């Protein structure tokens, strides 16, 4: 004859087995979890995802735009200093395993804000893919897609490429322009990898085989050959000169002031070699 306490004892034993099994599964998950990013950066699937949910064009204040002074410091420029021919978004932190970082997305957001506020007419997105391989997504390509999503959410468009005057988006297809005459070559000694997308500031309408665009034409340039800051500056400014752009605002993270100075120095070197290549360089830093 069974006692009344036996079922209770059996229930406790079963619960103990379940707890032990869960502990084993947790230990296995921790052991075989993928390593995090270096320098304490969270993985793209978590940190980057959280950043995407929090980032919106609307409701975010554009920080003060600055200029470098003679001492190497920065001073705020007048409000009527713009608009600028292009916002150049510094691109690093993208590769084939971790295609984006919160810092990269924060700079992309600020570049999109400048574009939508008409403070910058065009965009230059920089950064080569790992090993210069077409199979790897470049930081420039990553920024392009993220900017499109931000603008699509801002304009409430159902399809990314249905542009509206509130903030237009470029068209579908890439154009592969040839390098400017006498252009610098990339680190492999080859012609640069440049792609561009174009659109119209007044948006486009697609109806019954009709394709009507209004407003001033704009261009998003993807400079996908540079592997360091100096190459990014040289290649981007040569592309800007080719298009007649002379006022550039460099979009940097808050801790990238020294990086932004490299762009200003390269612009001075190019102007000294060719006065017709003189450019006005400004910098704007993300608030984080």
Secondary structure, 3 states (H helix, E strand, C coil): CCCCCHHHHHHHHHHHHHHHHHHHHHHHHHHCCCCCCHHHCCCHHHHHHHHHHHCCCCCCCCCCCEEECCCCCEEECCHHHCCEEEEEECCCCCCCCCCCCHHHHHHHHHHHHHHHCCCEEEEEEECCCHHHCCCCCCHHHHHHHHHHHHHHHHHCCCCCCCCCCCCCCCCCCCECCCCCCCCCCCCCCCCCCEEEEEEECCCEEEECCEEEECCCEEEEEEECCCCCHHHHHHHHHHHHHHCCCCEEEEEECCCCHHHHHHHHHHHHHHHHHCHHHCCEEEEEECCC
